[in-house]
Amino acid sequence: MWCRVVIFAIFVKKKDMDLQTRKIHFIQEILRLKNEKIIEKLEKILHQEKKKTIDKELSPMTIEEFNSLIDKAENDSKNDRLYNAGEILKDIDTWK
């Protein structure tokens, strides 16, 4: 019975945590692992999920989106909202 209470408490606690706290707790749990097979499974899941995210984010834009970007660029050019690469590089040099 106490095991169920502990599991429920952990679930409620993690549900109420912010993302940064959850990540820290997750990393701490991974650091405690001694079973290499579990680590390999977690690595595999991480790589699969990252690939899904990258594939989703890199989907090709539609013709409408492409034309909209071109229109915006032309509008920026007409309204003198451009940046000179040389000026940007000079500004970057002042950051150091």
Phi and psi in degrees as GROMACS dihedral restraints (atoms count N, CA, C in turn):
[ dihedral_restraints ]
;  ai    aj    ak    al  type     phi  dphi    fc
    3     4     5     6     1   -63.7    20    10
    4     5     6     7     1   -28.4    20    10
    6     7     8     9     1   -63.8    20    10
    7     8     9    10     1   -41.7    20    10
    9    10    11    12     1   -63.6    20    10
   10    11    12    13     1   -39.3    20    10
   12    13    14    15     1   -64.8    20    10
   13    14    15    16     1   -43.5    20    10
   15    16    17    18     1   -63.5    20    10
   16    17    18    19     1   -46.2    20    10
   18    19    20    21     1   -61.1    20    10
   19    20    21    22     1   -42.5    20    10
   21    22    23    24     1   -64.2    20    10
   22    23    24    25     1   -41.6    20    10
   24    25    26    27     1   -63.6    20    10
   25    26    27    28     1   -40.9    20    10
   27    28    29    30     1   -64.7    20    10
   28    29    30    31     1   -42.9    20    10
   30    31    32    33     1   -61.3    20    10
   31    32    33    34     1   -47.7    20    10
   33    34    35    36     1   -64.3    20    10
   34    35    36    37     1   -43.1    20    10
   36    37    38    39     1   -61.2    20    10
   37    38    39    40     1   -46.7    20    10
   39    40    41    42     1   -68.4    20    10
   40    41    42    43     1   -33.6    20    10
   42    43    44    45     1   -64.2    20    10
   43    44    45    46     1   -34.6    20    10
   45    46    47    48     1   -85.6    20    10
   46    47    48    49     1    -9.8    20    10
   48    49    50    51     1   -77.2    20    10
   49    50    51    52     1   152.5    20    10
   51    52    53    54     1   -77.6    20    10
   52    53    54    55     1   167.5    20    10
   54    55    56    57     1   -60.2    20    10
   55    56    57    58     1   -43.5    20    10
   57    58    59    60     1   -61.3    20    10
   58    59    60    61     1   -43.4    20    10
   60    61    62    63     1   -64.7    20    10
   61    62    63    64     1   -42.0    20    10
   63    64    65    66     1   -61.1    20    10
   64    65    66    67     1   -41.1    20    10
   66    67    68    69     1   -64.2    20    10
   67    68    69    70     1   -41.6    20    10
   69    70    71    72     1   -62.8    20    10
   70    71    72    73     1   -45.1    20    10
   72    73    74    75     1   -62.6    20    10
   73    74    75    76     1   -39.8    20    10
   75    76    77    78     1   -63.3    20    10
   76    77    78    79     1   -44.9    20    10
   78    79    80    81     1   -62.3    20    10
   79    80    81    82     1   -41.4    20    10
   81    82    83    84     1   -61.5    20    10
   82    83    84    85     1   -40.6    20    10
   84    85    86    87     1   -63.9    20    10
   85    86    87    88     1   -41.7    20    10
   87    88    89    90     1   -63.1    20    10
   88    89    90    91     1   -40.4    20    10
   90    91    92    93     1   -64.7    20    10
   91    92    93    94     1   -25.1    20    10
   93    94    95    96     1   -81.6    20    10
   94    95    96    97     1   -14.5    20    10
   96    97    98    99     1   -66.1    20    10
   97    98    99   100     1   141.6    20    10
   99   100   101   102     1  -119.4    20    10
  100   101   102   103     1   -10.2    20    10
  102   103   104   105     1   -90.1    20    10
  103   104   105   106     1   111.5    20    10
  105   106   107   108     1   -64.2    20    10
  106   107   108   109     1   -32.1    20    10
  108   109   110   111     1   -64.3    20    10
  109   110   111   112     1   -38.4    20    10
  111   112   113   114     1   -65.9    20    10
  112   113   114   115     1   -41.9    20    10
  114   115   116   117     1   -62.2    20    10
  115   116   117   118     1   -43.1    20    10
  117   118   119   120     1   -61.8    20    10
  118   119   120   121     1   -40.7    20    10
  120   121   122   123     1   -64.5    20    10
  121   122   123   124     1   -42.8    20    10
  123   124   125   126     1   -64.1    20    10
  124   125   126   127     1   -40.7    20    10
  126   127   128   129     1   -61.4    20    10
  127   128   129   130     1   -43.8    20    10
  129   130   131   132     1   -62.2    20    10
  130   131   132   133     1   -44.5    20    10
  132   133   134   135     1   -62.2    20    10
  133   134   135   136     1   -44.7    20    10
  135   136   137   138     1   -59.1    20    10
  136   137   138   139     1   -47.0    20    10
  138   139   140   141     1   -65.4    20    10
  139   140   141   142     1   -39.1    20    10
  141   142   143   144     1   -64.3    20    10
  142   143   144   145     1   -44.7    20    10
  144   145   146   147     1   -68.8    20    10
  145   146   147   148     1   -37.8    20    10
  147   148   149   150     1   -64.0    20    10
  148   149   150   151     1   -40.6    20    10
  150   151   152   153     1   -63.5    20    10
  151   152   153   154     1   -42.1    20    10
  153   154   155   156     1   -60.3    20    10
  154   155   156   157     1   -44.1    20    10
  156   157   158   159     1   -64.2    20    10
  157   158   159   160     1   -45.5    20    10
  159   160   161   162     1   -63.0    20    10
  160   161   162   163     1   -45.3    20    10
  162   163   164   165     1   -60.3    20    10
  163   164   165   166     1   -39.6    20    10
  165   166   167   168     1   -68.1    20    10
  166   167   168   169     1   -42.1    20    10
  168   169   170   171     1   -71.7    20    10
  169   170   171   172     1   -25.9    20    10
  171   172   173   174     1   -96.8    20    10
  172   173   174   175     1    22.3    20    10
  174   175   176   177     1   -66.1    20    10
  175   176   177   178     1   144.8    20    10
  177   178   179   180     1   -63.9    20    10
  178   179   180   181     1   146.2    20    10
  180   181   182   183     1   -80.6    20    10
  181   182   183   184     1   154.6    20    10
  183   184   185   186     1   -76.5    20    10
  184   185   186   187     1   165.5    20    10
  186   187   188   189     1   -59.8    20    10
  187   188   189   190     1   -37.5    20    10
  189   190   191   192     1   -64.5    20    10
  190   191   192   193     1   -43.5    20    10
  192   193   194   195     1   -63.7    20    10
  193   194   195   196     1   -42.0    20    10
  195   196   197   198     1   -61.7    20    10
  196   197   198   199     1   -48.0    20    10
  198   199   200   201     1   -63.1    20    10
  199   200   201   202     1   -36.2    20    10
  201   202   203   204     1   -64.2    20    10
  202   203   204   205     1   -41.2    20    10
  204   205   206   207     1   -63.8    20    10
  205   206   207   208     1   -39.9    20    10
  207   208   209   210     1   -64.1    20    10
  208   209   210   211     1   -45.2    20    10
  210   211   212   213     1   -59.2    20    10
  211   212   213   214     1   -43.3    20    10
  213   214   215   216     1   -63.4    20    10
  214   215   216   217     1   -43.5    20    10
  216   217   218   219     1   -62.5    20    10
  217   218   219   220     1   -42.7    20    10
  219   220   221   222     1   -64.6    20    10
  220   221   222   223     1   -39.3    20    10
  222   223   224   225     1   -65.5    20    10
  223   224   225   226     1   -42.5    20    10
  225   226   227   228     1   -61.6    20    10
  226   227   228   229     1   -40.4    20    10
  228   229   230   231     1   -64.6    20    10
  229   230   231   232     1   -45.7    20    10
  231   232   233   234     1   -62.0    20    10
  232   233   234   235     1   -33.0    20    10
  234   235   236   237     1   -98.1    20    10
  235   236   237   238     1    18.1    20    10
  237   238   239   240     1    55.5    20    10
  238   239   240   241     1    39.6    20    10
  240   241   242   243     1  -104.2    20    10
  241   242   243   244     1    63.0    20    10
  243   244   245   246     1  -121.7    20    10
  244   245   246   247     1   158.4    20    10
  246   247   248   249     1  -120.8    20    10
  247   248   249   250     1   136.2    20    10
  249   250   251   252     1   -87.1    20    10
  250   251   252   253     1   129.4    20    10
  252   253   254   255     1   -57.9    20    10
  253   254   255   256     1   -39.5    20    10
  255   256   257   258     1   -62.1    20    10
  256   257   258   259     1   -41.8    20    10
  258   259   260   261     1   -65.9    20    10
  259   260   261   262     1   -38.6    20    10
  261   262   263   264     1   -64.0    20    10
  262   263   264   265     1   -43.8    20    10
  264   265   266   267     1   -62.7    20    10
  265   266   267   268     1   -38.7    20    10
  267   268   269   270     1   -62.9    20    10
  268   269   270   271     1   -42.4    20    10
  270   271   272   273     1   -63.1    20    10
  271   272   273   274     1   -41.3    20    10
  273   274   275   276     1   -62.6    20    10
  274   275   276   277     1   -39.2    20    10
  276   277   278   279     1   -60.6    20    10
  277   278   279   280     1   -29.9    20    10
  279   280   281   282     1   -76.3    20    10
  280   281   282   283     1   -15.3    20    10
  282   283   284   285     1   -73.1    20    10
  283   284   285   286     1   -22.2    20    10
